[in-house]
Every structure is written in structure tokens, then in C-alpha cells.
């Protein structure tokens, strides 16, 4: 599927080091499955736990990692950590205010800083916030 996301961009190596430090499996650039998001997905639960430590009212359904993926293509070197998304099946009118609100949830900036603390300064774009369009394969994120 293709979707638009409010989020930040991060190198897979930075994300994987963050996951290691939090006793989670590394992605190695392989997109996670989201069939049971967010209750059974360990990465989504980790992101939510970090945000909810700052904002106990945070919505557990808003936080996930997405890794661009198209069958037959090489692994992408970047991932995106998101708090809002709008899925596009064939076409869709995108309503930015409703679908992708600009307001960043409390605790998300703290999460971003923590993840980036595992970076090695290899990429100027690491941590860049924005609205991105990403294609993923099936229910992979």
C-alpha cells in the first residue's frame, strides 16, 4: 500500500541500535508486519511506551515504524517513525488538517531525540521531520 505519513526519517542503523538498547530485535531493514498493530507488535509497543511516559493520555494506535518496501527491490537504508498516516489504496483526497495534523503529540519529540542519540552522524537527513509518501508491501510497515 501507499500512504502519507507525519513522521521523522531515520537511518536503519540508528533505528536498529535504538531497538538493541531497548532489548528488541533489529529490523536489518526488513519491514515489520502490522497484522496485529499495535497490541502484538513489539516495536509499536516500545514507541508507545516511550511517548506515554511523557504523555499518559497518548493513543497507542498512533505510533509505528515504517520501512519502504517494494517486492523485488533492494532493502531501503531508511525507516520512518510516525504518529499519523493516511493510507491510499487507488486514489484519495488528502485533507491535511484531518488526515495529517501538524500538531506533534506530547512525548514524540522526546522519542525522536532518544532514537537519534543512537545515530553516528552519517546522514544530515537523520531525524528530519516532514510529511512523506511511502510505499510498503502488503501489511508490512
N, CA, C and O atoms as a MOPAC input file, in Angstrom:
PM7 MOZYME 1SCF
protein

 N      0.84100 1    -1.18600 1     0.00000 1
 C      0.00000 1     0.00000 1     0.00000 1
 C      0.88400 1     1.24600 1     0.00000 1
 O      2.07600 1     1.18200 1     0.30000 1
 N      0.28800 1     2.34800 1    -0.33400 1
 C      0.96800 1     3.63400 1    -0.31000 1
 C      0.26200 1     4.50200 1     0.71200 1
 O     -0.96200 1     4.45900 1     0.83300 1
 N      1.02800 1     5.28400 1     1.44300 1
 C      0.41800 1     6.14700 1     2.44800 1
 C      1.26000 1     7.39600 1     2.63000 1
 O      2.44800 1     7.42300 1     2.30900 1
 N      0.61600 1     8.42500 1     3.15100 1
 C      1.28900 1     9.65300 1     3.54700 1
 C      1.43300 1     9.61100 1     5.05900 1
 O      0.53400 1     9.15400 1     5.76600 1
 N      2.57300 1    10.09400 1     5.55100 1
 C      2.85300 1    10.00000 1     6.98000 1
 C      3.43400 1    11.28600 1     7.52600 1
 O      4.25100 1    11.93100 1     6.86900 1
 N      3.01800 1    11.66300 1     8.72300 1
 C      3.69200 1    12.69500 1     9.51700 1
 C      4.68200 1    11.94800 1    10.38600 1
 O      4.29900 1    11.08900 1    11.18000 1
 N      5.95200 1    12.27300 1    10.23600 1
 C      6.93000 1    11.49800 1    10.97200 1
 C      8.32700 1    12.03800 1    10.79600 1
 O      8.53600 1    13.10600 1    10.22000 1
 N      9.29900 1    11.26600 1    11.31500 1
 C     10.68900 1    11.61100 1    11.06700 1
 C     11.40300 1    10.43700 1    10.42100 1
 O     11.05400 1     9.27000 1    10.59800 1
 N     12.42300 1    10.81400 1     9.66300 1
 C     13.23300 1     9.87000 1     8.90200 1
 C     14.43900 1     9.48300 1     9.74700 1
 O     15.00900 1    10.32700 1    10.43900 1
 N     14.83000 1     8.21900 1     9.69400 1
 C     15.96400 1     7.75800 1    10.48500 1
 C     16.66900 1     6.62600 1     9.72800 1
 O     16.02100 1     5.80100 1     9.08400 1
 N     17.98000 1     6.60000 1     9.81300 1
 C     18.72600 1     5.50400 1     9.20200 1
 C     18.37700 1     4.18700 1     9.89000 1
 O     18.13300 1     4.15400 1    11.09600 1
 N     18.35500 1     3.11500 1     9.12300 1
 C     18.09900 1     1.78900 1     9.69200 1
 C     19.11900 1     1.48400 1    10.78800 1
 O     18.76200 1     0.91500 1    11.81900 1
 N     20.37500 1     1.85300 1    10.57800 1
 C     21.40500 1     1.56800 1    11.58900 1
 C     21.09900 1     2.28400 1    12.90300 1
 O     21.31500 1     1.72000 1    13.97600 1
 N     20.60200 1     3.51500 1    12.83400 1
 C     20.23200 1     4.26400 1    14.04100 1
 C     19.04700 1     3.59900 1    14.72200 1
 O     19.06200 1     3.38200 1    15.93300 1
 N     18.01900 1     3.27300 1    13.94200 1
 C     16.83700 1     2.60700 1    14.48800 1
 C     17.21600 1     1.28400 1    15.13600 1
 O     16.78200 1     0.99000 1    16.25000 1
 N     18.02000 1     0.48700 1    14.44900 1
 C     18.39000 1    -0.82400 1    14.98800 1
 C     19.20600 1    -0.70700 1    16.27400 1
 O     19.04900 1    -1.53000 1    17.17500 1
 N     20.06500 1     0.29000 1    16.37200 1
 C     20.81800 1     0.49300 1    17.61700 1
 C     19.87800 1     0.89700 1    18.75500 1
 O     20.05900 1     0.46000 1    19.89200 1
 N     18.87500 1     1.72900 1    18.45400 1
 C     17.85300 1     2.09800 1    19.44100 1
 C     17.09000 1     0.84700 1    19.88600 1
 O     16.86000 1     0.64900 1    21.07900 1
 N     16.70400 1     0.01300 1    18.93500 1
 C     15.97700 1    -1.21800 1    19.27800 1
 C     16.83700 1    -2.14800 1    20.12500 1
 O     16.35500 1    -2.71400 1    21.10600 1
 N     18.10200 1    -2.31000 1    19.75600 1
 C     19.03500 1    -3.12900 1    20.54600 1
 C     19.09100 1    -2.65600 1    21.99500 1
 O     19.00900 1    -3.45800 1    22.92600 1
 N     19.23100 1    -1.35700 1    22.17000 1
 C     19.35300 1    -0.78500 1    23.51300 1
 C     18.08700 1    -0.99900 1    24.33900 1
 O     18.13200 1    -0.97900 1    25.57000 1
 N     16.96300 1    -1.20300 1    23.66100 1
 C     15.68700 1    -1.41700 1    24.33800 1
 C     15.25000 1    -2.88100 1    24.28100 1
 O     14.07200 1    -3.20200 1    24.43500 1
 N     16.22600 1    -3.75500 1    24.05900 1
 C     16.02100 1    -5.20800 1    24.07700 1
 C     14.90700 1    -5.63700 1    23.11200 1
 O     14.00100 1    -6.39000 1    23.46900 1
 N     15.00900 1    -5.13000 1    21.88500 1
 C     14.09900 1    -5.50800 1    20.80400 1
 C     14.92700 1    -6.04600 1    19.64500 1
 O     16.10600 1    -5.71700 1    19.51500 1
 N     14.32000 1    -6.86400 1    18.81600 1
 C     15.01400 1    -7.38600 1    17.63700 1
 C     15.29900 1    -6.26700 1    16.64700 1
 O     14.47700 1    -5.37200 1    16.44900 1
 N     16.46800 1    -6.32800 1    16.03100 1
 C     16.83700 1    -5.38000 1    14.97800 1
 C     15.96700 1    -5.65100 1    13.74400 1
 O     15.51300 1    -6.77600 1    13.53300 1
 N     15.74200 1    -4.61800 1    12.94000 1
 C     14.97400 1    -4.81500 1    11.70800 1
 C     15.85900 1    -5.28900 1    10.56800 1
 O     15.39700 1    -6.01500 1     9.68800 1
 N     17.13800 1    -4.88400 1    10.57200 1
 C     18.06100 1    -5.16400 1     9.46900 1
 C     17.47700 1    -4.68300 1     8.14300 1
 O     17.83100 1    -5.19200 1     7.08000 1
 N     16.57800 1    -3.69600 1     8.21500 1
 C     15.97000 1    -3.13900 1     7.00700 1
 C     14.76200 1    -3.89200 1     6.49900 1
 O     14.21200 1    -3.54800 1     5.45200 1
 N     14.33900 1    -4.91900 1     7.22500 1
 C     13.16000 1    -5.69400 1     6.82900 1
 C     11.93600 1    -5.07000 1     7.49700 1
 O     11.89100 1    -4.95500 1     8.72200 1
 N     10.94400 1    -4.66700 1     6.70300 1
 C      9.75400 1    -4.04500 1     7.29100 1
 C      9.02400 1    -4.99400 1     8.23800 1
 O      8.88400 1    -6.18200 1     7.94500 1
 N      8.56100 1    -4.47100 1     9.37000 1
 C      7.79400 1    -5.30600 1    10.30400 1
 C      6.39000 1    -5.57600 1     9.75600 1
 O      5.87400 1    -4.79800 1     8.95400 1
 N      5.77800 1    -6.67300 1    10.19000 1
 C      4.37800 1    -6.95000 1     9.86000 1
 C      3.50000 1    -6.19400 1    10.83600 1
 O      3.84800 1    -6.05100 1    12.00800 1
 N      2.36900 1    -5.71200 1    10.36400 1
 C      1.45700 1    -4.97500 1    11.23000 1
 C      0.08400 1    -5.60300 1    11.28500 1
 O     -0.91300 1    -4.90200 1    11.45700 1
 N      0.01800 1    -6.90300 1    11.14300 1
 C     -1.26400 1    -7.58100 1    11.18400 1
 C     -1.95200 1    -7.36700 1    12.53500 1
 O     -3.18000 1    -7.31400 1    12.59900 1
 N     -1.18600 1    -7.24500 1    13.59500 1
 C     -1.75500 1    -7.11100 1    14.93500 1
 C     -1.38000 1    -5.78600 1    15.58600 1
 O     -1.30900 1    -5.69700 1    16.81100 1
 N     -1.14000 1    -4.76100 1    14.78300 1
 C     -0.78700 1    -3.44500 1    15.32500 1
 C     -1.94100 1    -2.93400 1    16.17100 1
 O     -3.09000 1    -3.11700 1    15.76800 1
 N     -1.71200 1    -2.31100 1    17.30700 1
 C     -0.44500 1    -2.13800 1    17.98700 1
 C     -0.21200 1    -3.13000 1    19.11300 1
 O      0.86900 1    -3.14800 1    19.70100 1
 N     -1.18900 1    -3.94300 1    19.42100 1
 C     -1.12300 1    -4.75400 1    20.63600 1
 C     -0.05900 1    -5.84100 1    20.64100 1
 O      0.51900 1    -6.12500 1    21.69100 1
 N      0.21300 1    -6.45400 1    19.50100 1
 C      1.17700 1    -7.54900 1    19.48200 1
 C      2.46200 1    -7.19900 1    18.75300 1
 O      3.33900 1    -8.05100 1    18.61200 1
 N      2.59200 1    -5.97300 1    18.29200 1
 C      3.81100 1    -5.55900 1    17.60400 1
 C      4.77300 1    -4.95300 1    18.61400 1
 O      4.47100 1    -3.90600 1    19.18700 1
 N      5.92900 1    -5.58200 1    18.85100 1
 C      6.83600 1    -5.09800 1    19.89100 1
 C      7.40800 1    -3.70900 1    19.62000 1
 O      7.63400 1    -2.95100 1    20.56300 1
 N      7.64600 1    -3.35700 1    18.35900 1
 C      8.19100 1    -2.02600 1    18.07600 1
 C      7.14300 1    -0.95600 1    18.37100 1
 O      7.46200 1     0.06800 1    18.97600 1
 N      5.89800 1    -1.18000 1    17.95300 1
 C      4.83000 1    -0.21400 1    18.23700 1
 C      4.63400 1    -0.05300 1    19.73900 1
 O      4.44100 1     1.05900 1    20.23200 1
 N      4.68500 1    -1.16200 1    20.46000 1
 C      4.54100 1    -1.08700 1    21.92500 1
 C      5.68600 1    -0.29600 1    22.54300 1
 O      5.46700 1     0.48900 1    23.46600 1
 N      6.90100 1    -0.49300 1    22.04600 1
 C      8.05100 1     0.25200 1    22.55900 1
 C      7.88000 1     1.74800 1    22.30700 1
 O      8.07000 1     2.55500 1    23.21700 1
 N      7.52300 1     2.12400 1    21.07900 1
 C      7.33900 1     3.54300 1    20.75700 1
 C      6.26900 1     4.15600 1    21.64900 1
 O      6.45100 1     5.24500 1    22.19300 1
 N      5.14800 1     3.44800 1    21.79500 1
 C      4.07300 1     3.94600 1    22.64700 1
 C      4.53900 1     4.08900 1    24.09400 1
 O      4.19300 1     5.06900 1    24.75400 1
 N      5.30900 1     3.14400 1    24.59400 1
 C      5.76800 1     3.23100 1    25.99000 1
 C      6.64600 1     4.45900 1    26.19900 1
 O      6.58300 1     5.09500 1    27.25100 1
 N      7.46500 1     4.79500 1    25.20400 1
 C      8.33500 1     5.97500 1    25.31100 1
 C      7.50700 1     7.25600 1    25.30200 1
 O      7.75200 1     8.15800 1    26.10200 1
 N      6.53000 1     7.34000 1    24.40200 1
 C      5.69300 1     8.54200 1    24.31600 1
 C      4.78500 1     8.64600 1    25.53700 1
 O      4.62800 1     9.73100 1    26.09700 1
 N      4.19000 1     7.54200 1    25.95300 1
 C      3.24800 1     7.58600 1    27.07500 1
 C      3.94000 1     7.85600 1    28.41000 1
 O      3.27900 1     8.23100 1    29.37800 1
 N      5.25600 1     7.67300 1    28.47500 1
 C      5.98900 1     8.04700 1    29.69000 1
 C      5.94300 1     9.55900 1    29.89000 1
 O      5.99800 1    10.04100 1    31.02100 1
 N      5.84100 1    10.30600 1    28.79100 1
 C      5.74100 1    11.76600 1    28.84700 1
 C      4.27900 1    12.19700 1    28.82800 1
 O      3.90100 1    13.15100 1    29.50800 1
 N      3.45500 1    11.49300 1    28.04800 1
 C      2.03700 1    11.82900 1    27.90100 1
 C      1.18800 1    10.59100 1    28.17100 1
 O      0.93600 1     9.80300 1    27.25900 1
 N      0.74400 1    10.41300 1    29.41800 1
 C     -0.05300 1     9.23100 1    29.76000 1
 C     -1.34800 1     9.10500 1    28.95500 1
 O     -1.92900 1     8.02200 1    28.89000 1
 N     -1.80800 1    10.20300 1    28.33900 1
 C     -3.03900 1    10.17000 1    27.54900 1
 C     -2.78200 1     9.83100 1    26.07500 1
 O     -3.70500 1     9.89800 1    25.26300 1
 N     -1.55600 1     9.47100 1    25.72200 1
 C     -1.21600 1     9.16500 1    24.32400 1
 C     -2.05600 1     7.99300 1    23.81300 1
 O     -2.43300 1     7.10300 1    24.57500 1
 N     -2.33800 1     8.00800 1    22.51900 1
 C     -3.13100 1     6.96800 1    21.86100 1
 C     -2.19500 1     5.88900 1    21.31100 1
 O     -1.36700 1     6.17400 1    20.44600 1
 N     -2.31800 1     4.66400 1    21.80100 1
 C     -1.40800 1     3.59000 1    21.40100 1
 C     -1.50400 1     3.23800 1    19.92200 1
 O     -0.61600 1     2.56700 1    19.39700 1
 N     -2.54100 1     3.66600 1    19.24700 1
 C     -2.73400 1     3.35300 1    17.83300 1
 C     -1.97000 1     4.28200 1    16.89900 1
 O     -2.01100 1     4.08900 1    15.68400 1
 N     -1.27900 1     5.28100 1    17.42800 1
 C     -0.67500 1     6.30900 1    16.58300 1
 C      0.80300 1     6.12700 1    16.28600 1
 O      1.34900 1     6.90600 1    15.50500 1
 N      1.46700 1     5.16400 1    16.85000 1
 C      2.92600 1     5.11100 1    16.73400 1
 C      3.37500 1     3.80300 1    16.08900 1
 O      3.01100 1     2.71300 1    16.53100 1
 N      4.17700 1     3.94200 1    15.02800 1
 C      4.69700 1     2.75900 1    14.34400 1
 C      5.93600 1     3.12200 1    13.54000 1
 O      6.20800 1     4.29200 1    13.27400 1
 N      6.67300 1     2.09600 1    13.16200 1
 C      7.83700 1     2.24100 1    12.28600 1
 C      7.42200 1     1.76000 1    10.90600 1
 O      6.76600 1     0.72700 1    10.76400 1
 N      7.81100 1     2.51700 1     9.89500 1
 C      7.57300 1     2.10100 1     8.51400 1
 C      8.88200 1     2.07000 1     7.76500 1
 O      9.70200 1     2.98200 1     7.87600 1
 N      9.06800 1     1.02300 1     7.00800 1
 C     10.26100 1     0.88000 1     6.18300 1
 C      9.77600 1     0.70000 1     4.74800 1
 O      9.06600 1    -0.26200 1     4.45400 1
 N     10.15300 1     1.61700 1     3.84700 1
 C      9.71600 1     1.49100 1     2.45800 1
 C     10.10300 1     0.12900 1     1.89700 1
 O     11.19700 1    -0.37600 1     2.14800 1
 N      9.17700 1    -0.46000 1     1.12800 1
 C      9.42400 1    -1.80400 1     0.62000 1
 C      8.57300 1    -2.06100 1    -0.61000 1
 O      7.35700 1    -1.87200 1    -0.58800 1
 N      9.21300 1    -2.48800 1    -1.66900 1
 C      8.51900 1    -2.93200 1    -2.86800 1
 C      9.13100 1    -4.27100 1    -3.24500 1
 O     10.35300 1    -4.39600 1    -3.33400 1
 N      8.28900 1    -5.26800 1    -3.46500 1
 C      8.78100 1    -6.60800 1    -3.78400 1
 C      9.75000 1    -6.55100 1    -4.96100 1
 O      9.46400 1    -5.93600 1    -5.98800 1
 N     10.88700 1    -7.19400 1    -4.79700 1
 C     11.89200 1    -7.24400 1    -5.84100 1
 C     12.90800 1    -6.11600 1    -5.78800 1
 O     13.85400 1    -6.10500 1    -6.57600 1
 N     12.73300 1    -5.16300 1    -4.87100 1
 C     13.67500 1    -4.04800 1    -4.73900 1
 C     14.63500 1    -4.31000 1    -3.58900 1
 O     14.31400 1    -5.07000 1    -2.67600 1
 N     15.81600 1    -3.68400 1    -3.62200 1
 C     16.74900 1    -3.85700 1    -2.50200 1
 C     16.19200 1    -3.21500 1    -1.22800 1
 O     15.29300 1    -2.37600 1    -1.28400 1
 N     16.73000 1    -3.61600 1    -0.10100 1
 C     16.29300 1    -3.05600 1     1.18200 1
 C     16.59100 1    -1.56600 1     1.24400 1
 O     17.63400 1    -1.10500 1     0.78200 1
 N     15.67100 1    -0.83700 1     1.81400 1
 C     15.81600 1     0.61000 1     1.94900 1
 C     16.72200 1     0.91300 1     3.14400 1
 O     16.61600 1     0.24100 1     4.17000 1
 N     17.61000 1     1.90600 1     3.04100 1
 C     18.50900 1     2.22200 1     4.15300 1
 C     17.88300 1     3.11200 1     5.22600 1
 O     18.52800 1     3.41700 1     6.22900 1
 N     16.62200 1     3.53300 1     5.02200 1
 C     15.98000 1     4.41700 1     5.99100 1
 C     14.64200 1     3.84900 1     6.43800 1
 O     14.03100 1     3.01900 1     5.76500 1
 N     14.21200 1     4.32700 1     7.59600 1
 C     12.90100 1     3.99500 1     8.14300 1
 C     12.24200 1     5.30400 1     8.54900 1
 O     12.88300 1     6.35500 1     8.57200 1
 N     10.97100 1     5.23100 1     8.86600 1
 C     10.22100 1     6.39900 1     9.31400 1
 C      9.46300 1     6.02100 1    10.57300 1
 O      8.85300 1     4.95400 1    10.64600 1
 N      9.50400 1     6.89600 1    11.55700 1
 C      8.73600 1     6.69500 1    12.78400 1
 C      7.60800 1     7.70600 1    12.74000 1
 O      7.84400 1     8.90900 1    12.63200 1
 N      6.38400 1     7.21600 1    12.82500 1
 C      5.21800 1     8.04400 1    12.54200 1
 C      4.24700 1     8.14200 1    13.70900 1
 O      4.21200 1     7.29200 1    14.59900 1
 N      3.45500 1     9.21900 1    13.66800 1
 C      2.36700 1     9.40300 1    14.62500 1
 C      1.03800 1     9.65200 1    13.92400 1
 O      0.01100 1     9.73600 1    14.59700 1
 N      1.01600 1     9.77200 1    12.60500 1
 C     -0.23300 1     9.95900 1    11.85700 1
 C     -0.01400 1     9.49200 1    10.42600 1
 O      1.05500 1     9.70900 1     9.85500 1
 N     -1.02200 1     8.85400 1     9.84800 1
 C     -0.89100 1     8.39800 1     8.46700 1
 C     -2.24600 1     8.35500 1     7.78400 1
 O     -3.29000 1     8.28200 1     8.43200 1
 N     -2.20300 1     8.40300 1     6.45700 1
 C     -3.39300 1     8.31800 1     5.61300 1
 C     -3.07000 1     7.34400 1     4.48400 1
 O     -2.24800 1     7.63800 1     3.61600 1
 N     -3.71700 1     6.19300 1     4.50100 1
 C     -3.45900 1     5.15800 1     3.50600 1
 C     -4.16200 1     5.48700 1     2.19400 1
 O     -5.28300 1     5.99600 1     2.18600 1
 N     -3.48800 1     5.18900 1     1.08900 1
 C     -4.04100 1     5.41200 1    -0.25000 1
 C     -4.09500 1     4.06300 1    -0.95400 1
 O     -3.05300 1     3.45900 1    -1.20800 1
 N     -5.28500 1     3.58600 1    -1.26900 1
 C     -5.40500 1     2.30600 1    -1.97900 1
 C     -5.24800 1     2.52800 1    -3.48500 1
 O     -4.27200 1     2.06000 1    -4.07100 1
 N     -6.17000 1     3.21900 1    -4.11400 1
 C     -6.05400 1     3.53300 1    -5.53900 1
 C     -5.90900 1     5.04600 1    -5.71700 1
 O     -5.06200 1     5.51700 1    -6.47600 1
 N     -6.74800 1     5.79200 1    -5.00600 1
 C     -6.65800 1     7.25400 1    -5.01300 1
 C     -7.37000 1     7.77200 1    -3.77100 1
 O     -8.15000 1     7.05900 1    -3.13900 1
 N     -7.08900 1     9.01100 1    -3.44100 1
 C     -7.67500 1     9.58000 1    -2.23000 1
 C     -7.47400 1    11.08100 1    -2.22400 1
 O     -6.42900 1    11.58400 1    -2.63700 1
 N     -8.48700 1    11.79000 1    -1.74900 1
 C     -8.30600 1    13.21300 1    -1.49000 1
 C     -7.67000 1    13.32300 1    -0.11200 1
 O     -8.21400 1    12.82900 1     0.87600 1
 N     -6.54200 1    13.96000 1    -0.05600 1
 C     -5.82600 1    14.10500 1     1.20200 1
 C     -6.23200 1    15.41500 1     1.86200 1
 O     -6.08600 1    16.48700 1     1.27400 1
 N     -6.73900 1    15.32400 1     3.07300 1
 C     -7.14100 1    16.50300 1     3.84800 1
 C     -6.12100 1    16.65300 1     4.96100 1
 O     -6.21900 1    16.00900 1     6.00500 1
 N     -5.14200 1    17.51100 1     4.72200 1
 C     -4.00300 1    17.61000 1     5.63400 1
 C     -4.41200 1    17.84100 1     7.07800 1
 O     -3.89800 1    17.17000 1     7.97300 1
 N     -5.31800 1    18.76600 1     7.32400 1
 C     -5.69500 1    19.06500 1     8.71200 1
 C     -6.33400 1    17.86500 1     9.40200 1
 O     -6.05500 1    17.61000 1    10.57400 1
 N     -7.17500 1    17.13500 1     8.70600 1
 C     -7.84700 1    15.99700 1     9.31800 1
 C     -7.03200 1    14.72100 1     9.27800 1
 O     -6.97400 1    13.97700 1    10.25700 1
 N     -6.39500 1    14.47000 1     8.12700 1
 C     -5.65400 1    13.22100 1     7.94900 1
 C     -4.26600 1    13.25700 1     8.57700 1
 O     -3.81200 1    12.27300 1     9.16200 1
 N     -3.59700 1    14.39900 1     8.44900 1
 C     -2.21500 1    14.51900 1     8.92200 1
 C     -2.04400 1    15.81000 1     9.71700 1
 O     -1.42400 1    16.75700 1     9.23200 1
 N     -2.58000 1    15.85800 1    10.91700 1
 C     -2.49000 1    17.08800 1    11.70700 1
 C     -1.04200 1    17.49000 1    11.96900 1
 O     -0.17200 1    16.64100 1    12.16700 1
 N     -0.80100 1    18.80400 1    11.96600 1
 C      0.55500 1    19.31300 1    12.18200 1
 C      1.01000 1    19.18200 1    13.63100 1
 O      2.20600 1    19.07400 1    13.90300 1
 N      0.06600 1    19.19300 1    14.55200 1
 C      0.43600 1    19.15100 1    15.96900 1
 C      1.10500 1    17.81900 1    16.30800 1
 O      0.53200 1    16.74600 1    16.11500 1
 N      2.31100 1    17.91800 1    16.80800 1
 C      3.08200 1    16.73700 1    17.19300 1
 C      2.63100 1    16.30600 1    18.59100 1
 O      2.56400 1    17.14300 1    19.49200 1
 N      2.32600 1    15.03800 1    18.79100 1
 C      1.89300 1    14.57700 1    20.11300 1
 C      2.96200 1    14.83900 1    21.18300 1
 O      4.16100 1    14.78200 1    20.90900 1
 N      2.50500 1    15.12300 1    22.39000 1
 C      3.43800 1    15.28200 1    23.50600 1
 C      4.23000 1    13.98500 1    23.64900 1
 O      3.66800 1    12.89300 1    23.57400 1
 N      5.50700 1    14.11200 1    23.84900 1
 C      6.35900 1    12.94300 1    24.01500 1
 C      7.01800 1    12.48000 1    22.72700 1
 O      8.00100 1    11.74100 1    22.77600 1
 N      6.49700 1    12.89900 1    21.56200 1
 C      7.06900 1    12.44100 1    20.29200 1
 C      8.44000 1    13.05800 1    20.04900 1
 O      9.33900 1    12.38600 1    19.54300 1
 N      8.60800 1    14.32000 1    20.40100 1
 C      9.91900 1    14.95900 1    20.22200 1
 C     10.95800 1    14.30700 1    21.13400 1
 O     12.11000 1    14.13200 1    20.73600 1
 N     10.56000 1    13.94900 1    22.34400 1
 C     11.47200 1    13.24900 1    23.25000 1
 C     11.86200 1    11.88600 1    22.67100 1
 O     13.01900 1    11.47600 1    22.76000 1
 N     10.89000 1    11.19100 1    22.07900 1
 C     11.17300 1     9.91500 1    21.41400 1
 C     12.16000 1    10.13000 1    20.26900 1
 O     13.11800 1     9.37100 1    20.12400 1
 N     11.93300 1    11.15400 1    19.46400 1
 C     12.82100 1    11.45000 1    18.33400 1
 C     14.24900 1    11.69000 1    18.81300 1
 O     15.19900 1    11.14900 1    18.24600 1
 N     14.39700 1    12.50400 1    19.85800 1
 C     15.74100 1    12.78100 1    20.38600 1
 C     16.40600 1    11.51200 1    20.91600 1
 O     17.60100 1    11.30400 1    20.71000 1
 N     15.63600 1    10.66900 1    21.59700 1
 C     16.21300 1     9.42800 1    22.12200 1
 C     16.67900 1     8.51600 1    20.99100 1
 O     17.78400 1     7.97800 1    21.04600 1
 N     15.85200 1     8.34000 1    19.97200 1
 C     16.24400 1     7.49500 1    18.83500 1
 C     17.49900 1     8.05700 1    18.18100 1
 O     18.43400 1     7.31200 1    17.89200 1
 N     17.52600 1     9.36800 1    17.94700 1
 C     18.66400 1     9.99300 1    17.26500 1
 C     19.94300 1     9.94100 1    18.08500 1
 O     21.03700 1    10.05200 1    17.53100 1
 N     19.82300 1     9.77300 1    19.39300 1
 C     21.02600 1     9.68200 1    20.22700 1
 C     21.85000 1     8.43800 1    19.87800 1
 O     23.01400 1     8.33700 1    20.26700 1
 N     21.25500 1     7.50000 1    19.15400 1
 C     21.96400 1     6.29200 1    18.73300 1
 C     22.59800 1     6.44600 1    17.35500 1
 O     23.24600 1     5.52000 1    16.86700 1
 N     22.41800 1     7.60400 1    16.72400 1
 C     22.98900 1     7.85100 1    15.40300 1
 C     24.48100 1     8.12300 1    15.48000 1
 O     25.02000 1     8.44800 1    16.53800 1
 N     25.12000 1     7.98400 1    14.35900 1
 C     26.56700 1     8.18800 1    14.28900 1
 C     26.91900 1     9.40200 1    13.43400 1
 O     28.07800 1     9.57800 1    13.05700 1
 N     25.92400 1    10.24400 1    13.12400 1
 C     26.18000 1    11.44000 1    12.34000 1
 C     26.50100 1    11.17000 1    10.88600 1
 O     27.13400 1    11.99700 1    10.23000 1
 N     26.07200 1    10.01800 1    10.36500 1
 C     26.38500 1     9.62400 1     8.99100 1
 C     25.52000 1    10.32800 1     7.95600 1
 O     25.87900 1    10.36700 1     6.77900 1
 N     24.38900 1    10.88200 1     8.37200 1
 C     23.41100 1    11.39300 1     7.41600 1
 C     22.77100 1    12.66800 1     7.95400 1
 O     22.19700 1    12.66600 1     9.04300 1
 N     22.86900 1    13.76100 1     7.19000 1
 C     22.27800 1    15.03700 1     7.60300 1
 C     20.76000 1    14.95600 1     7.72800 1
 O     20.15900 1    15.72200 1     8.48100 1
 N     20.14300 1    14.04000 1     7.00100 1
 C     18.68400 1    13.91800 1     6.98900 1
 C     18.15300 1    13.09600 1     8.17300 1
 O     16.94300 1    13.04500 1     8.39500 1
 N     19.04400 1    12.46000 1     8.92700 1
 C     18.61800 1    11.65400 1    10.07200 1
 C     17.83200 1    12.54100 1    11.03400 1
 O     18.33600 1    13.56600 1    11.49300 1
 N     16.60800 1    12.14700 1    11.33300 1
 C     15.77900 1    12.88800 1    12.26700 1
 C     14.91400 1    13.95600 1    11.64300 1
 O     14.15100 1    14.61800 1    12.34700 1
 N     15.01300 1    14.14300 1    10.34000 1
 C     14.24000 1    15.19300 1     9.67300 1
 C     12.74800 1    14.90200 1     9.77700 1
 O     12.29000 1    13.81300 1     9.43100 1
 N     11.98900 1    15.90000 1    10.26400 1
 C     10.53100 1    15.79100 1    10.36500 1
 C      9.92000 1    16.21100 1     9.03700 1
 O     10.46600 1    17.07000 1     8.34400 1
 N      8.79500 1    15.61300 1     8.68100 1
 C      8.11100 1    16.00200 1     7.46100 1
 C      6.91900 1    15.11900 1     7.17100 1
 O      6.59900 1    14.19700 1     7.92000 1
 N      6.27000 1    15.42800 1     6.05800 1
 C      5.19600 1    14.59000 1     5.53400 1
 C      5.80700 1    13.82700 1     4.36700 1
 O      6.29200 1    14.43100 1     3.41100 1
 N      5.78400 1    12.52400 1     4.44500 1
 C      6.41100 1    11.67100 1     3.44500 1
 C      5.37100 1    10.74100 1     2.82100 1
 O      4.41200 1    10.33900 1     3.47900 1
 N      5.56900 1    10.40600 1     1.55600 1
 C      4.75300 1     9.39500 1     0.90000 1
 C      5.62400 1     8.14600 1     0.77300 1
 O      6.74500 1     8.20700 1     0.26800 1
 N      5.09900 1     7.01900 1     1.23500 1
 C      5.88500 1     5.78800 1     1.28100 1
 C      5.05800 1     4.62600 1     0.74300 1
 O      3.85900 1     4.52600 1     1.00600 1
 N      5.71000 1     3.75900 1    -0.00500 1
 C      5.08300 1     2.52600 1    -0.46800 1
 C      5.63900 1     1.37400 1     0.35800 1
 O      6.85000 1     1.24700 1     0.54100 1
 N      4.73700 1     0.54600 1     0.84900 1
 C      5.12100 1    -0.64600 1     1.59700 1
 C      4.42300 1    -1.84300 1     0.96700 1
 O      3.43900 1    -1.69200 1     0.24300 1
 N      4.93100 1    -3.00200 1     1.24400 1
 C      4.39700 1    -4.22500 1     0.65400 1
 C      3.38600 1    -4.85800 1     1.59500 1
 O      3.72100 1    -5.25000 1     2.71200 1
 N      2.14000 1    -4.95300 1     1.13100 1
 C      1.06100 1    -5.58400 1     1.88100 1
 C      0.93400 1    -4.99000 1     3.28100 1
 O      0.81100 1    -3.77200 1     3.41500 1
 N      0.95900 1    -5.81800 1     4.33200 1
 C      0.78700 1    -5.32300 1     5.69300 1
 C      2.11200 1    -5.04500 1     6.36800 1
 O      2.16900 1    -4.87500 1     7.58600 1
 N      3.16500 1    -4.99800 1     5.59500 1
 C      4.45300 1    -4.64000 1     6.17800 1
 C      4.48500 1    -3.13800 1     6.35100 1
 O      3.86600 1    -2.39100 1     5.59300 1
 N      5.22400 1    -2.70800 1     7.37200 1
 C      5.28700 1    -1.28000 1     7.65600 1
 C      6.56200 1    -0.66600 1     7.22000 1
 O      6.76000 1     0.53600 1     7.39500 1

